[in-house]
Amino acid sequence: MAARVLIARRVELWQVTVCAVISSYLALGIATHSLRPYHWAILLAAPLAFVSPHRGRRFFLDWLPLFAFWMMYDRLRLLQPLLYERVSVRMPYLIECRLFGWLAGGEAPPHLAHAWLVAHNETLFGAAVGWAAQLVYLSYLFILPVHLAAWWWRGGAVNRRSFVRHLSAFTVLHAAALVIYISIPVAPPWWVSLHGMAQPTANLVAGTNMADAMDGVIVQRMIKNAAQWFGAVPSLHAAYPMLLFALSIRRRSRITVAMLGVYSAAMCITTVILNQHYIIDLLAAAIAVAIAWMLASRASRFLSQSLDPPDDAEITPTALVPD
């Protein structure tokens, strides 16, 4: 019965586009030998485009900026070898030590934290700190999609305004991050722990042992599969909770705001403890968040759009139309 319905329905251009994008994305990964097992999950999007045409079209168009960022960021793995010569290794380390070395006896704070975890990983307290930090670090992958999915699924004018406002701000943040990652690649502190001030090369990258540079199997696997090792500035791990916190002020309950504030602080501390980011990376994230928040807020004064279009209305992308 379901097959008959699908056949009877007229295939629309947006559905063909979705299938073409998915096929091209996977084909590029196969051709460049950069496809990972989890990439095949994108195939689940194809049938969703046909099961519910109207709601499916709205879903894909509404979420287009986020999907586009995920796909472009993932393909940075193809550009990374071209950036090795321009990766800044020494300068971030020197700035970190200059500004925050007093916190670690003249050393970079992430390196001191890494040394502490290595020295205490056999103790109960050290193991608890390590696992807690890893779980907080891992939550970065889910915090934004879960928030957006909740607002999008529940529908209604209020929820849609929250969805549009947040996705707009994060679109600005993502655009800025991609530009910086490509134009000013920066080495993370774990690279310095492992290779010193050596400039990245194909051989060094290929021979990198994550276990020697950072603690925790979860984080090691995340970084090993990361598309861009030299995108330390700005830290999106820190920027995500920061922006969620900023957007929640005076719009959500005090308890929610407080929880997001604590989560944001925990994520910042975690990135340093796990030797993933310098403190200056977090400051850069805060600046990027402030810019994204201001631009999204100002754009809302000039742009307007129906927040809950009727079923027969033409659906247009809403992510760049903040509330």
C-alpha positions as CSV (number, residue, x, y, z in Angstrom):
1,M,0.0,0.0,0.0
2,A,2.8,2.4,0.9
3,A,4.6,1.6,-2.3
4,R,1.5,2.4,-4.3
5,V,1.2,5.8,-2.6
6,L,4.8,6.6,-3.3
7,I,4.4,5.7,-6.9
8,A,1.2,7.6,-7.3
9,R,2.7,10.8,-5.9
10,R,4.5,13.1,-8.2
11,V,8.2,13.4,-7.5
12,E,9.0,17.0,-6.8
13,L,12.2,18.8,-7.6
14,W,13.3,19.2,-4.0
15,Q,13.1,15.5,-3.5
16,V,15.3,14.9,-6.5
17,T,17.7,17.5,-5.1
18,V,17.9,15.8,-1.7
19,C,18.7,12.4,-3.4
20,A,21.2,14.0,-5.7
21,V,23.0,15.8,-2.8
22,I,23.2,12.6,-0.8
23,S,24.5,10.6,-3.7
24,S,27.1,13.2,-4.6
25,Y,28.2,13.5,-1.0
26,L,28.8,9.7,-0.6
27,A,30.3,9.4,-4.1
28,L,32.9,12.2,-3.2
29,G,33.7,10.3,0.0
30,I,34.2,7.0,-1.8
31,A,36.3,8.7,-4.6
32,T,38.6,10.4,-2.1
33,H,38.8,7.5,0.3
34,S,37.5,9.7,3.1
35,L,34.2,8.0,3.8
36,R,33.6,6.8,7.3
37,P,31.1,4.1,8.4
38,Y,28.9,6.7,10.1
39,H,28.6,8.6,6.8
40,W,26.2,6.0,5.5
41,A,23.6,7.1,8.0
42,I,22.9,10.0,5.6
43,L,21.0,7.5,3.5
44,L,18.2,7.6,6.0
45,A,17.3,11.0,4.8
46,A,16.3,9.8,1.3
47,P,13.1,7.8,2.3
48,L,12.1,10.6,4.7
49,A,11.8,12.9,1.8
50,F,9.2,10.7,0.2
51,V,7.2,9.5,3.2
52,S,5.8,12.9,4.1
53,P,6.3,15.3,1.2
54,H,4.9,18.4,2.7
55,R,6.4,18.1,6.2
56,G,9.5,16.6,4.7
57,R,10.0,19.6,2.4
58,R,9.6,21.9,5.3
59,F,12.0,19.9,7.4
60,F,14.8,19.9,4.8
61,L,14.4,23.6,4.0
62,D,14.3,24.7,7.6
63,W,17.3,22.6,8.5
64,L,19.2,23.4,5.3
65,P,21.8,25.7,6.9
66,L,22.7,23.2,9.6
67,F,22.9,20.3,7.1
68,A,25.0,22.4,4.8
69,F,27.5,23.3,7.6
70,W,27.8,19.7,8.7
71,M,28.6,18.6,5.2
72,M,31.0,21.4,4.5
73,Y,32.8,20.9,7.8
74,D,33.1,17.2,7.2
75,R,34.7,17.9,3.8
76,L,37.4,20.0,5.4
77,R,39.3,16.7,5.8
78,L,40.0,17.1,2.1
79,L,41.4,20.6,2.5
80,Q,43.5,19.9,5.7
81,P,46.6,18.6,3.8
82,L,46.6,21.9,1.9
83,L,46.7,23.9,5.1
84,Y,49.7,22.3,6.8
85,E,52.2,25.0,5.9
86,R,50.0,27.8,7.2
87,V,49.1,26.2,10.5
88,S,50.0,28.4,13.4
89,V,51.7,26.3,16.1
90,R,54.1,28.5,18.1
91,M,52.2,31.8,18.3
92,P,49.1,30.5,20.1
93,Y,51.3,28.6,22.6
94,L,53.3,31.8,23.3
95,I,50.2,33.9,23.7
96,E,48.6,31.4,26.0
97,C,51.7,31.2,28.2
98,R,52.0,35.0,28.2
99,L,48.4,35.6,29.3
100,F,47.6,32.5,31.4
101,G,50.9,30.9,32.2
102,W,50.5,32.3,35.8
103,L,47.8,29.6,36.2
104,A,50.2,26.8,35.5
105,G,53.6,27.9,36.7
106,G,54.6,29.5,33.4
107,E,53.3,26.6,31.3
108,A,50.2,26.4,29.1
109,P,47.2,25.4,31.3
110,P,46.0,22.6,29.0
111,H,49.5,21.0,29.2
112,L,49.5,21.1,33.0
113,A,46.0,19.7,33.1
114,H,47.0,16.9,30.7
115,A,50.1,16.1,32.9
116,W,47.8,15.9,36.0
117,L,45.4,13.5,34.3
118,V,48.2,11.3,33.2
119,A,49.6,11.2,36.8
120,H,46.3,10.5,38.4
121,N,44.5,8.3,35.8
122,E,45.0,5.2,38.0
123,T,43.2,6.9,41.0
124,L,39.5,6.9,41.5
125,F,39.3,10.7,41.5
126,G,41.4,11.0,38.4
127,A,39.4,8.5,36.5
128,A,36.1,10.2,37.6
129,V,37.4,13.6,36.4
130,G,38.5,12.1,33.1
131,W,35.2,10.3,32.4
132,A,33.1,13.2,33.4
133,A,35.1,15.5,31.2
134,Q,34.7,13.2,28.2
135,L,31.0,12.9,28.6
136,V,30.6,16.7,28.8
137,Y,32.9,17.0,25.7
138,L,30.8,14.4,23.8
139,S,27.5,16.2,24.6
140,Y,28.6,18.9,22.2
141,L,27.4,16.7,19.3
142,F,23.8,16.6,20.6
143,I,23.1,19.8,22.5
144,L,22.2,22.0,19.5
145,P,20.2,19.3,17.4
146,V,18.2,18.3,20.5
147,H,17.2,21.9,21.2
148,L,16.3,22.6,17.6
149,A,14.4,19.3,17.1
150,A,12.3,20.0,20.2
151,W,11.2,23.4,19.0
152,W,10.7,22.3,15.4
153,W,8.7,19.2,16.3
154,R,6.3,20.9,18.7
155,G,5.5,23.6,16.2
156,G,3.4,26.7,17.0
157,A,4.4,30.3,16.7
158,V,6.4,30.5,19.9
159,N,8.4,27.3,19.3
160,R,9.0,28.3,15.7
161,R,10.3,31.7,16.7
162,S,12.8,30.0,19.0
163,F,13.8,27.6,16.2
164,V,14.4,30.4,13.7
165,R,16.2,32.7,16.2
166,H,18.6,30.0,17.3
167,L,19.3,28.5,13.9
168,S,19.9,32.0,12.5
169,A,22.5,32.8,15.2
170,F,24.2,29.5,14.7
171,T,24.3,29.9,11.0
172,V,26.3,33.1,11.5
173,L,28.6,31.3,13.9
174,H,29.2,28.4,11.6
175,A,29.9,30.7,8.6
176,A,32.5,32.6,10.7
177,A,34.1,29.4,11.9
178,L,34.5,27.9,8.5
179,V,36.2,31.1,7.2
180,I,38.6,31.2,10.1
181,Y,39.4,27.5,10.0
182,I,40.4,27.8,6.3
183,S,42.1,31.2,6.5
184,I,43.8,30.9,9.9
185,P,44.4,27.3,10.8
186,V,45.6,26.9,14.4
187,A,47.1,23.9,16.1
188,P,45.5,22.7,19.3
189,P,47.5,22.2,22.5
190,W,47.6,18.4,22.2
191,W,49.6,18.9,19.0
192,V,52.3,20.8,20.9
193,S,52.2,18.1,23.6
194,L,52.9,15.5,21.0
195,H,55.1,17.2,18.4
196,G,56.4,20.3,20.1
197,M,56.6,23.3,17.7
198,A,56.9,21.1,14.6
199,Q,54.9,22.3,11.6
200,P,52.3,19.7,10.6
201,T,53.2,17.4,7.7
202,A,51.5,14.5,6.1
203,N,54.0,12.1,7.8
204,L,53.5,13.6,11.2
205,V,49.7,13.6,10.9
206,A,49.7,10.0,9.7
207,G,52.0,8.9,12.5
208,T,50.1,10.7,15.3
209,N,49.2,8.5,18.2
210,M,46.2,10.1,19.9
211,A,46.7,8.1,23.2
212,D,50.0,10.0,23.8
213,A,48.4,13.4,23.3
214,M,45.1,13.3,25.2
215,D,43.3,11.2,27.8
216,G,40.1,9.2,27.3
217,V,39.2,6.7,24.6
218,I,36.0,8.7,23.7
219,V,37.9,11.9,23.0
220,Q,40.7,10.1,21.2
221,R,38.3,8.5,18.8
222,M,36.4,11.8,18.3
223,I,39.6,13.6,17.4
224,K,40.9,10.8,15.3
225,N,37.8,11.0,13.1
226,A,37.6,14.8,13.1
227,A,37.6,16.5,9.8
228,Q,39.9,19.3,10.8
229,W,42.6,18.9,13.4
230,F,43.8,22.5,13.1
231,G,40.5,24.3,13.7
232,A,41.2,25.3,17.3
233,V,40.1,28.9,16.9
234,P,37.3,29.5,17.6
235,S,36.4,26.5,19.8
236,L,32.9,25.5,18.7
237,H,32.8,23.1,21.7
238,A,32.8,26.2,23.8
239,A,30.8,28.4,21.4
240,Y,27.8,26.2,21.2
241,P,26.8,26.3,24.9
242,M,27.9,30.0,25.1
243,L,25.5,30.9,22.3
244,L,22.7,28.8,23.7
245,F,23.2,30.6,27.0
246,A,23.2,34.1,25.4
247,L,20.1,33.4,23.4
248,S,18.3,32.1,26.5
249,I,18.7,35.2,28.6
250,R,15.3,37.0,29.3
251,R,13.6,34.4,27.0
252,R,13.6,31.2,29.1
253,S,13.2,30.4,32.8
254,R,15.8,31.3,35.3
255,I,16.5,27.7,36.0
256,T,17.1,26.9,32.3
257,V,19.4,30.0,32.0
258,A,21.3,28.9,35.0
259,M,21.7,25.3,33.8
260,L,22.9,26.6,30.4
261,G,25.4,28.9,32.2
262,V,26.7,26.0,34.3
263,Y,26.9,23.8,31.2
264,S,28.8,26.5,29.3
265,A,31.3,26.8,32.1
266,A,31.7,23.0,32.4
267,M,32.4,22.7,28.6
268,C,35.0,25.5,28.7
269,I,36.8,23.8,31.6
270,T,36.5,20.4,30.0
271,T,38.2,21.5,26.7
272,V,41.2,22.8,28.7
273,I,41.4,19.7,31.0
274,L,41.3,17.3,28.0
275,N,44.1,19.3,26.3
276,Q,41.9,20.2,23.4
277,H,41.9,24.0,23.6
278,Y,43.9,26.9,25.0
279,I,42.1,29.4,27.1
280,I,42.6,31.9,24.2
281,D,40.6,29.6,22.0
282,L,37.7,30.0,24.4
283,L,38.0,33.8,24.3
284,A,37.9,33.7,20.5
285,A,34.7,31.6,20.8
286,A,33.2,34.2,23.1
287,I,33.9,36.9,20.6
288,A,32.4,34.9,17.7
289,V,29.3,34.2,19.9
290,A,28.9,37.9,20.6
291,I,29.2,38.7,16.9
292,A,26.7,36.0,15.9
293,W,24.2,37.1,18.6
294,M,24.4,40.8,17.6
295,L,24.1,40.1,13.8
296,A,21.2,37.7,14.3
297,S,19.4,40.3,16.5
298,R,19.9,43.2,14.2
299,A,18.8,41.2,11.1
300,S,15.5,40.4,12.8
301,R,14.7,44.1,12.7
302,F,14.8,44.2,8.9
303,L,13.6,40.8,7.9
304,S,10.2,39.3,8.4
305,Q,8.6,36.0,7.5
306,S,5.5,34.0,8.3
307,L,6.4,31.9,11.4
308,D,3.8,29.3,10.8
309,P,2.9,29.2,7.1
310,P,-0.3,27.4,6.1
311,D,-0.2,24.0,4.4
312,D,-0.7,25.4,0.9
313,A,1.9,28.2,1.3
314,E,5.2,28.1,-0.5
315,I,7.9,27.0,2.0
316,T,11.1,29.0,1.9
317,P,14.2,28.6,4.0
318,T,13.8,30.3,7.3
319,A,17.2,29.9,8.9
320,L,18.5,33.3,7.9
321,V,15.4,35.1,9.2
322,P,15.9,35.6,12.9
323,D,13.2,36.5,15.4
